Amino acid sequence: MAKLVEVYRSEKQKLTKRQLPLVVDDNLTMVMDINGMGLICGHPSVRGKEMDKFADMFNTLTHAELRDAFEVECKDFFSALSQTVPCVGCRRSVERLYEQLRKTGYPAMEPLVIKPYGNLTIKEDHFEGPRLLCALIHGHSTRLNQLVENLLRSRRSRRCVLHSLDYQKVRTPWKEIWDIMRPQCREEVLLIDARSLMITLECYLQKHRFCADCRTKVLRAYWLLVEEPEPTREKGYIPALYAGIKRCLPEKHIHLPSNTDYVSALVARVQPDIMGSGGERHAKTLEIAQGEVITCLGLCVYERLQRIHMRLKEEETVCQVLVAVAIDALNRKFQIAVDMKRGMTELELLYKQFTKEELVKRQRKEQKKLKRKKRKERKAEECRAEVTNVAEDADKSDIYYENCELKNTRVRKCSVDLMLTEEDVKNNLVNGDSSEVYFSCIVTKENMQKKPGDCLCEYSHDHDCGYSSGNNNASTSSSTPEGSEVACCDEFCNEGVCKSISNLQPSDQQAQQKSRFILSLEQMLEDSTSSDEEGYIPLEDVKEFQSRVNIAQKREELRQTLRMRFQQLCVSHKPDSFTTSK
């Protein structure tokens, strides 16, 4: 907090460093010392990266360029003031103080200097090295923002607390302002002018509605104190009430004792009036009238102390705002000069930094996408390889050859052509149709050359178990050479190859050596006309097989089921002979 060190008598009075005149009223001006406020306090603890960064900027400019960079015109200062401070009263007070310092040249804001032509700059000794300038500028933006936030009374009002009407109603402890004043300032505060006392007395009489007689008594007591050379001659006058008061009759003012106890008694006397008491009062005697005059003296002292306190707070705030805005304007000018010298502004550097970070983020996203894509492709390839391996294993296990031994029986014609060429088989395998199981039986050249009737089957009987479409009960059914094929499969044929098929022509025999008998599971299910329902494969098993869930396991289960049923059929039925017509 600032201190009041002396009374300001005239403009010729010299002020020392960081001292400023404080105008209280028309009759009172004091000298305010702002050294204890810490307005322009350096930060000696500035070091490390911040100091290195500022030193780099400092060394970028020459000495002449530094002086130009740290010199701000008045219009630029006022522009920065209007942009940062919302309170109109604070802006007007700062403009007044700025103009006052320009005219008088007081070193109130040292090391800040306001030149006679209005420009704002810094003392020469601060340009010797970067440390002083860095300590001056460091943290200025934070201080300015905090100062502006503390000034605002509310979001709706643009005026600060000091420049609002409500602040005039605030009553602060008089002891606070009394303690920061030097003795000569206290004496000056306790000097009461007769005119000021008369104004206070008139307001007091009107407030408490004194009657005419009482009013006359009070005015008589005032006249005895201010103008009467020998008041003791007055009847009823009590000299003890005015004890300690020094009167200056030619100048028409009085000096109250500067004793703290006396001032405390005066202030305690006027507490009811301060709290708002306004009842009707009377002064029937001169003694009571003298007491009312003493009360008016206490009101004068208290109002003056309140006025000093309000002006002191206002001036402190004005000094803080001026210094904060001045340092901010100087820093702006310095930043612009450095950016112009480097050829790149701070915003451009920030933009480049953000662009670089954004580019790095995009690259990371792209890399993640590529990794996910490669991972999916790798999984797809692994799945395809597994499916291919499973299909190959299934084909190898499903397409195998068994020797069928025919027992002097004729093979009757099937209702469905079971003959497929090698190209059809290859096409089915290439297309990956793993939902069908192919059964083949190779007829060797040796077996093809045997006569009809020599081909014997170990498990031949009158029931074809669903693999022949002919009538099971008809023994005289006709058969042609082209239709006398054996419906064989890997589950139903015994080990070995069919020995012979007599109904085939030689050309057909050669073609048969190169081809295979292949029958799909679905065709066997759809084309079978067997009367025995036990020979059918259930449709649910086919659907489960087609769902491709645990294909190998399902296939193995189907094989075991077919073997078991085939064995049951072989045990329960005797083999029958079928003759075919030539």
Helices and strands as residue ranges (DSSP letters): E 3-7, E 19-25, E 28-33, G 35-37, H 49-60, H 63-69, H 74-84, H 88-104, E 112-114, E 120-122, G 124-127, H 130-137, H 140-151, G 165-169, H 174-179, H 183-189, E 191-193, H 194-208, H 212-226, G 231-233, G 239-242, E 246-248, E 253-255, H 260-269, H 271-274, H 286-342, H 346-398, E 419-420, H 422-430, H 445-448, H 506-514, E 516-517, H 521-527, G 533-535, H 539-546, H 551-572
